[in-house]
């Protein structure tokens, strides 16, 4: 089966968007690299990768740590990621897939 060449969009993601691409998009929103209502639906993977590079550049400014963000960005991060976490839990995501190998 061929891989899709376009992203399905944050609102259509599995696990309530708790995926690598979902995190990139949420972080891009934190840094105002995309609009708050942007889902990136229909974007090609090259465009997603370019967004990742921009997100990484922003994180590098703060040592890749939320605790190093200025207060306004820290609050934005908490709001955006916190809401996504709650929405994903309501959609049935538990986080077990991300931690299932930690007991091994």
N, C-alpha and C positions, 0 to 999 in steps of 0.2 A: 504494500500500500504506500503510495507516495505521500510525502509530508506536505501539509498545506503550505502555500507560499504567502498567505496572508494571515495575520493574527485575528483571532475570533472576537477579541474585545474583552476588556476587563469584566464587564457585566455578564459575559457568557462563559467565563472560565470555570474549570472544575474547582472543587474545594472552596467555593466562595471567593476565588481569586487569590488564594494563598499559594501562589506559585512564584517561580523566579521572575517571570515577566510581570506578574501582578505587583511584586515588590518594587521592581524598577519603575513602574508607572506611578505607584503611590509615592515613592521617593521623588520622582520628577515633579509631582504635585507639591510636595513639601518645599522644594526649591523653586517653585513657580516656573518650571521649564515647560510645563503644559498646563492648560486650563484645568480648574478643579473638576469640570464635568467631562473631561477628555477620557475616553475609554480605549483609544488607539485601535478601535475596530477597523479592519481593512488595511492596516499598516503592513507593509512588507517587512520581512525580518531584518533587512538592512537598515531600515528606518528605526526599528526597535533597538538594534545594536548601536546606532548613532546616539539614540537617547541614553542608552546605558553608559556610553562614554562620557556624555555630559553629566549624568548623575554621579559617576565615579569622580569626575573632576571636582564637583561640588563637595562630595564626601571627603576627598583628600584635603580640602581646606580645613577640615575639622577633625582630622586624624581618624576618620571613619567611626567616630563615637558620638552617639546621641548626646551624651553628657557634655560634649564640647561645643554643641550648637549654641548660638545665641538664643536668648530666652524666647524670642518670637518664633524662631524656627523649631525650637524644642516643643513649644506649645502646638505648633502646626503639625509636627510629626506625631505627637500624642493624639491629636484630634483625628488625623487622617488614618493612621495605622490602628488606633483604638477602635474607630468606627468599623474599619474593615474586619478587624478581629471579631467584633460582636456580630457583624453581618454574616461572616463565615460560620461562626458557631451556630447561629440561628438556621443556617442552611445545611447543618449537619456535619460540618468540619470539626474535627476534634484535635488535630495536630499529631495524632498518633503516627501517621505516615512519615512525618519528619523526624520522629524520635524512635522509631521501631528498632533501629540497629544499635541504639545506645546501650541496651542491656546485654549485648553479645560480647 
